[in-house]
Amino acid sequence: MAKMIHSMIRVLDEARATDFYRKAFGLEIAERLDFDSFTLLYLSSPESEFELELTINKGREEAYAPGDGYGHLAVSVDDLDAEHARFAELGLNPGKLVEFNRDGVLFARFFFVTDPDGYKIEVLQRHGRFK
């Protein structure tokens, strides 16, 4: 059976991106691989084996366009209200808290935040299928 191990996004500024993901989600650099024309950073946290791979193409000056095919990454947290307040305090501009019900039953509580390169990240309360 296949096991998902990472998702990759291209970012313009290594320091800005790693600072955001460290502050927002506690992700630290697990490995940094430098090549002639690009650098790969694998970010992880002790809570999960899944990693976020950041690709920095050297010499690129214009921002990437996430495009209309990209949706979002998703992370789950124990206390959504506390995380929303923490994001706001850090100046990370979290979106509004949303409760999504299905057939009168809570399906998900979440907010979205956008990273410095325009990628959307959904932050979900751990509940139901969102562990």
TORVOLUM-24341 format. One line per field, with one value per residue: x, y, z of N, C-alpha, C, CB in turn; residue number from 1. Coordinates in Angstrom, 2 decimals. Glycine has a CB too. Example, Ala and Ser with C-alpha at 12.3 -4.5 7.8 and 13.67 -1.06 7.14 Angstrom:
2
n.c1	13.19  12.85;
n.c2	-5.69  -2.25;
n.c3	7.80  7.08;
ca.c1	12.30  13.67;
ca.c2	-4.50  -1.06;
ca.c3	7.80  7.14;
c.c1	13.20  12.90;
c.c2	-3.30  0.03;
c.c3	7.80  7.87;
cb.c1	11.31  14.08;
cb.c2	-4.47  -0.60;
cb.c3	9.05  5.72;
guti	1  2;
This chain:
131
n.c1	0.84  0.49  2.13  1.71  4.23  5.36  4.63  5.20  6.05  6.83  8.85  9.70  11.44  13.65  14.26  12.07  9.93  10.62  10.60  7.89  6.60  7.78  6.96  4.13  3.41  5.26  7.16  10.32  13.55  14.31  16.01  18.35  19.08  21.36  21.68  23.08  21.27  19.01  17.49  16.51  14.34  13.37  10.75  9.61  7.73  7.71  5.29  4.37  5.18  4.93  6.13  6.83  8.01  10.04  10.87  13.39  14.16  17.11  18.04  15.57  13.27  10.68  7.46  5.81  2.86  0.23  -1.78  -4.80  -5.27  -4.25  -5.27  -5.24  -3.06  -3.47  -3.64  -3.97  -5.07  -5.02  -6.34  -8.19  -9.13  -7.19  -4.95  -5.76  -5.83  -3.11  -1.90  -2.93  -1.78  0.90  0.88  0.15  -2.14  -4.68  -7.60  -11.20  -12.78  -14.46  -17.38  -18.43  -21.18  -22.87  -25.82  -26.87  -24.91  -21.73  -19.16  -16.66  -14.37  -12.57  -9.93  -8.44  -5.13  -2.70  0.38  3.62  4.05  1.62  0.23  -2.50  -3.40  -5.20  -6.35  -7.39  -9.61  -8.91  -10.96  -13.44  -12.93  -10.65  -7.81;
n.c2	-1.19  2.24  5.03  8.27  10.72  13.30  16.70  19.02  22.43  25.37  28.05  31.52  32.93  31.64  32.08  33.61  31.85  29.55  30.72  31.44  28.85  27.67  29.38  29.27  26.49  25.01  23.67  22.41  22.48  19.46  18.41  19.81  20.29  21.29  22.27  22.95  24.65  24.85  24.57  22.21  21.92  20.05  20.04  19.29  17.97  16.74  15.44  14.11  11.96  12.91  15.23  18.62  19.73  22.27  23.97  25.92  27.78  28.85  32.15  32.97  35.59  36.53  36.14  33.00  31.73  30.25  29.04  27.66  25.07  24.28  23.59  23.42  22.89  20.90  20.97  19.56  20.50  20.50  22.51  24.68  27.32  28.47  28.27  29.91  32.39  32.57  32.67  35.12  36.84  36.56  37.93  36.62  36.69  35.07  33.61  33.89  32.00  29.02  27.04  24.03  22.29  19.17  17.72  18.69  18.06  18.62  18.79  19.89  22.22  25.12  27.29  29.34  30.13  32.09  31.49  33.18  33.00  32.79  30.40  28.51  27.32  25.07  25.04  22.78  21.80  19.03  16.40  13.98  12.77  14.21  13.92;
n.c3	0.00  -0.73  0.83  1.85  1.78  1.42  0.42  -2.17  -2.64  -4.52  -3.54  -3.18  -1.45  0.72  3.51  4.40  3.90  5.48  7.99  8.26  8.21  10.44  12.55  12.24  12.18  13.57  12.12  11.32  9.73  8.37  6.57  4.31  1.01  -1.25  -4.58  -7.87  -9.33  -7.76  -4.46  -2.06  0.64  3.37  5.51  8.77  11.58  14.98  15.34  13.07  10.32  7.79  5.42  4.40  1.43  0.37  -2.52  -3.80  -6.44  -7.78  -8.65  -9.48  -9.61  -9.79  -8.30  -7.69  -9.23  -7.67  -9.18  -10.74  -10.17  -7.77  -4.47  -1.39  1.44  4.39  7.92  11.21  14.48  18.11  19.62  18.19  18.55  20.23  18.54  16.42  17.72  18.41  15.85  14.98  16.88  16.15  13.81  11.47  10.04  10.14  8.62  9.08  11.71  10.98  11.09  9.88  9.05  8.58  7.70  10.10  11.94  13.38  11.10  10.49  11.95  11.23  9.97  7.47  6.38  4.68  3.13  2.72  -0.04  -1.21  -0.94  0.21  3.42  5.29  8.55  10.78  13.41  15.44  14.95  14.38  11.17  10.82  12.07;
ca.c1	0.00  1.25  2.13  2.05  5.39  5.57  4.05  6.20  5.67  7.95  8.80  10.64  12.41  13.86  14.17  10.69  9.08  10.91  10.16  6.44  6.21  8.22  6.06  2.74  3.14  6.34  7.97  11.75  14.25  14.80  17.15  18.54  19.92  21.69  22.13  23.53  20.23  17.90  17.68  15.35  14.23  12.32  10.31  8.82  7.50  7.73  3.96  4.01  6.24  4.69  6.98  6.61  9.24  10.10  11.85  13.80  14.91  18.07  17.97  14.19  12.93  9.24  6.69  5.09  1.40  -0.24  -2.60  -6.18  -5.35  -3.86  -6.33  -4.63  -2.55  -4.28  -3.03  -4.94  -4.56  -5.85  -7.15  -8.29  -9.28  -5.88  -4.08  -6.22  -5.35  -1.65  -1.60  -3.24  -0.75  2.14  0.70  0.07  -3.40  -5.57  -8.97  -12.20  -13.11  -15.64  -17.95  -19.06  -22.06  -23.49  -27.01  -27.03  -23.84  -20.45  -18.24  -15.32  -14.10  -11.30  -9.65  -7.38  -4.05  -1.96  1.81  4.17  4.04  0.25  -0.37  -3.50  -3.28  -6.38  -6.03  -8.60  -9.72  -8.93  -12.34  -13.95  -11.95  -9.49  -7.07;
ca.c2	0.00  3.50  5.88  9.65  11.12  14.74  17.53  20.02  23.71  26.25  29.32  32.49  33.37  30.55  32.53  34.04  30.66  28.71  31.46  31.29  27.49  27.43  30.11  28.84  25.07  24.34  22.85  22.71  21.87  18.11  18.23  20.86  19.78  22.39  21.87  24.09  25.58  24.89  24.03  21.51  21.90  19.16  20.52  18.30  18.16  15.44  14.84  13.40  11.62  13.64  16.41  19.64  20.01  23.58  24.07  27.29  27.83  29.95  33.15  33.38  36.83  36.78  35.24  31.91  31.78  28.92  28.47  27.32  23.65  24.09  23.85  23.81  21.90  20.91  20.48  19.49  20.98  20.15  23.64  25.60  28.71  28.93  28.43  31.10  33.54  32.60  33.14  36.55  37.49  36.55  38.73  35.72  37.01  33.94  33.92  33.72  30.64  28.52  25.75  23.41  21.22  18.32  17.09  19.15  17.57  19.27  18.04  20.46  23.61  25.43  28.59  29.31  31.10  32.09  31.64  34.34  32.79  32.73  29.09  28.41  26.21  24.92  24.60  22.10  21.23  17.56  15.96  13.09  12.23  15.09  13.54;
ca.c3	0.00  -0.80  2.02  1.48  2.58  1.39  -0.62  -2.55  -3.20  -4.87  -2.82  -3.70  -0.45  1.68  4.91  4.65  3.92  6.64  9.17  8.33  8.56  11.81  13.44  12.10  12.39  14.30  11.21  11.30  8.60  8.63  5.66  3.30  -0.07  -2.15  -5.91  -8.66  -9.75  -6.82  -3.12  -1.50  2.10  3.89  6.81  9.48  13.01  15.67  15.37  11.86  9.39  6.55  5.31  3.38  0.68  -0.27  -3.59  -4.08  -7.69  -7.70  -9.70  -9.76  -8.92  -9.79  -7.46  -8.34  -9.19  -7.28  -10.25  -10.38  -9.85  -6.38  -3.50  -0.12  2.37  5.60  9.16  12.29  15.77  19.25  20.10  17.05  19.02  20.71  17.37  15.70  18.50  18.29  14.51  14.96  17.68  15.37  12.59  10.32  9.38  9.90  8.21  10.13  12.15  10.28  11.48  8.72  9.51  7.56  8.27  11.47  12.80  13.08  10.25  10.62  12.38  10.59  9.38  6.47  6.43  3.42  3.37  2.01  -1.48  -1.68  -0.78  1.27  4.36  6.13  9.90  11.24  14.74  15.41  15.20  13.35  10.24  10.80  13.27;
c.c1	0.88  1.09  2.53  3.18  5.70  4.75  5.06  5.52  6.93  7.77  9.91  11.77  12.53  13.65  12.74  9.77  9.34  10.48  8.65  6.05  6.68  7.26  4.66  2.53  4.23  7.19  9.41  12.39  14.80  16.02  17.14  19.52  20.13  22.25  22.52  22.43  19.03  18.31  16.39  15.44  13.09  12.00  9.44  8.61  7.50  6.38  3.64  5.24  6.10  5.51  6.48  7.94  9.10  11.20  12.12  14.67  15.80  17.94  16.57  13.88  11.44  8.52  6.02  3.59  0.90  -1.14  -3.99  -6.36  -4.99  -5.03  -5.74  -3.97  -3.47  -3.48  -4.13  -4.27  -5.53  -6.81  -7.17  -8.38  -7.94  -4.92  -4.47  -5.71  -3.83  -1.24  -1.81  -2.17  0.58  2.06  0.61  -1.27  -4.29  -6.94  -9.93  -12.37  -14.43  -16.07  -18.74  -19.86  -22.62  -24.62  -27.17  -25.96  -22.53  -19.57  -16.82  -15.39  -12.73  -11.15  -8.56  -6.36  -3.30  -0.48  2.35  4.18  2.63  -0.42  -1.33  -3.23  -4.53  -5.93  -7.33  -8.50  -9.69  -10.30  -12.74  -12.82  -10.67  -8.67  -5.75;
c.c2	1.25  4.30  7.27  10.13  12.61  15.40  18.63  21.29  24.50  27.57  30.23  32.79  32.31  30.99  32.91  32.83  29.82  29.40  31.31  29.89  27.09  28.10  29.53  27.41  24.31  23.44  23.34  22.01  20.51  17.83  19.36  20.32  20.88  21.83  23.12  25.11  25.67  24.30  23.36  21.56  20.98  19.63  19.47  18.72  16.79  14.72  13.96  13.07  12.37  14.92  17.37  19.92  21.39  23.55  25.54  27.25  29.06  30.87  33.60  34.61  37.11  35.71  34.15  32.17  30.39  28.26  28.08  25.83  23.36  24.42  24.34  22.60  21.95  20.34  20.44  19.91  20.57  21.26  24.72  27.06  29.28  29.16  29.67  32.36  33.68  33.13  34.65  37.34  37.58  37.38  37.88  35.82  35.80  34.42  33.67  32.24  30.23  27.19  25.24  22.21  20.44  17.56  17.43  18.71  18.24  18.33  18.56  21.88  23.93  26.93  28.38  30.39  30.99  32.32  32.80  34.21  32.62  31.38  29.08  27.17  26.21  24.37  24.09  21.68  19.70  17.09  15.04  12.54  13.04  14.90  14.24;
c.c3	0.00  0.49  1.57  2.39  2.52  0.29  -0.91  -3.07  -3.51  -4.15  -3.32  -2.72  0.65  3.12  5.27  4.78  5.16  7.93  9.35  8.82  9.96  12.78  13.43  12.57  13.12  13.42  11.21  10.12  9.03  7.75  4.65  2.27  -1.09  -3.46  -6.68  -8.93  -8.80  -5.47  -2.70  0.02  2.48  5.30  7.46  10.92  13.66  15.64  14.18  11.03  8.07  6.54  4.24  2.73  0.04  -1.31  -3.87  -5.34  -7.68  -8.90  -10.04  -8.94  -8.87  -8.97  -8.30  -8.24  -8.82  -8.33  -9.79  -10.11  -8.41  -5.48  -2.20  0.52  3.59  6.76  10.22  13.60  16.87  19.65  19.02  17.51  19.48  19.53  16.58  16.40  18.37  16.91  14.43  15.72  16.95  14.09  11.33  9.59  9.09  9.44  9.35  10.47  11.51  10.90  10.30  9.20  8.32  8.24  9.75  12.44  12.39  12.26  10.45  11.17  11.85  10.34  8.35  6.77  5.10  3.71  2.53  0.49  -2.04  -1.57  0.41  2.11  5.22  7.48  10.51  12.70  14.61  15.86  14.07  12.47  10.21  12.07  13.36;
cb.c1	-0.95  0.78  3.10  0.81  6.58  7.04  2.65  7.16  4.74  8.03  8.94  9.92  12.01  15.26  15.10  10.19  9.31  12.41  10.54  5.82  6.76  9.66  6.02  2.31  2.90  5.76  7.39  12.43  15.41  13.70  17.10  19.05  19.29  22.70  21.02  24.09  19.74  16.69  18.10  15.29  14.00  12.76  9.54  9.49  6.14  8.17  2.93  3.01  6.25  3.19  8.42  5.98  9.50  10.36  11.36  14.58  13.96  19.51  18.62  13.18  13.62  8.69  5.62  5.45  0.80  -0.99  -1.92  -7.12  -4.45  -2.63  -7.17  -5.69  -1.03  -5.58  -1.82  -5.54  -4.35  -4.98  -6.57  -9.50  -10.31  -5.27  -4.14  -7.77  -5.74  -1.05  -2.48  -4.63  -0.57  2.52  1.84  0.29  -3.12  -5.71  -9.37  -13.55  -13.19  -15.36  -18.85  -18.01  -23.20  -22.45  -26.94  -28.32  -23.71  -19.72  -18.66  -14.59  -14.19  -11.17  -9.21  -7.97  -3.09  -2.50  2.57  5.56  4.88  0.19  0.71  -4.93  -1.98  -7.45  -5.39  -8.88  -11.04  -7.81  -13.33  -14.97  -12.53  -9.91  -6.85;
cb.c2	0.00  4.33  5.34  10.59  10.36  15.05  18.12  19.46  24.50  26.47  29.09  33.76  34.74  29.98  33.72  34.98  29.82  28.37  32.95  31.55  26.51  27.96  31.57  28.98  24.43  23.53  22.89  22.28  22.81  17.06  16.84  22.20  18.52  23.35  21.06  23.60  25.20  24.12  25.14  20.03  23.34  17.65  21.86  16.93  18.92  15.63  15.91  14.22  10.12  13.95  16.00  20.94  18.91  24.72  23.34  27.92  27.84  29.40  32.62  32.23  37.98  36.82  36.02  30.54  32.26  29.02  27.27  27.75  22.87  24.97  22.60  24.42  22.17  20.11  21.40  18.07  22.52  19.79  24.21  25.26  28.78  27.90  27.19  31.12  33.40  31.19  32.42  36.82  36.75  35.13  39.70  34.28  37.71  33.07  33.09  34.32  30.56  28.36  25.86  22.99  21.79  17.33  15.57  18.71  16.02  19.68  18.14  20.46  23.80  24.66  29.64  29.48  30.87  33.18  30.32  34.59  31.59  33.17  28.01  28.36  26.32  23.99  25.77  20.90  21.72  16.95  17.19  13.82  12.16  16.57  12.07;
cb.c3	1.22  -2.01  3.13  1.60  2.13  1.21  -0.20  -3.62  -2.23  -6.42  -1.29  -4.04  0.14  1.53  5.15  3.51  2.66  6.69  9.05  6.95  7.54  12.03  13.05  10.67  11.09  15.43  9.78  12.63  8.09  8.36  4.94  3.94  -0.72  -1.48  -6.67  -9.97  -11.11  -7.39  -2.10  -2.01  2.68  3.86  6.68  9.42  13.29  17.09  15.46  11.04  9.13  6.38  5.02  3.98  -0.41  0.78  -4.88  -2.86  -8.92  -7.60  -10.91  -9.45  -9.59  -11.23  -6.66  -7.71  -10.57  -5.98  -10.83  -11.48  -10.76  -6.02  -3.26  0.83  2.76  5.40  9.61  12.41  15.76  20.43  21.44  16.20  20.17  21.69  16.48  15.59  19.99  18.51  13.46  15.57  19.00  15.02  12.45  10.77  8.09  11.16  6.99  9.69  13.72  8.75  12.77  7.65  10.35  6.91  8.09  11.97  12.70  14.38  8.76  9.27  13.97  9.29  10.47  5.05  7.68  2.46  3.03  2.48  -1.83  -3.06  -0.60  0.67  5.23  5.47  10.77  10.37  15.46  16.32  15.32  12.50  8.87  10.66  13.32;
guti	1  2  3  4  5  6  7  8  9  10  11  12  13  14  15  16  17  18  19  20  21  22  23  24  25  26  27  28  29  30  31  32  33  34  35  36  37  38  39  40  41  42  43  44  45  46  47  48  49  50  51  52  53  54  55  56  57  58  59  60  61  62  63  64  65  66  67  68  69  70  71  72  73  74  75  76  77  78  79  80  81  82  83  84  85  86  87  88  89  90  91  92  93  94  95  96  97  98  99  100  101  102  103  104  105  106  107  108  109  110  111  112  113  114  115  116  117  118  119  120  121  122  123  124  125  126  127  128  129  130  131;
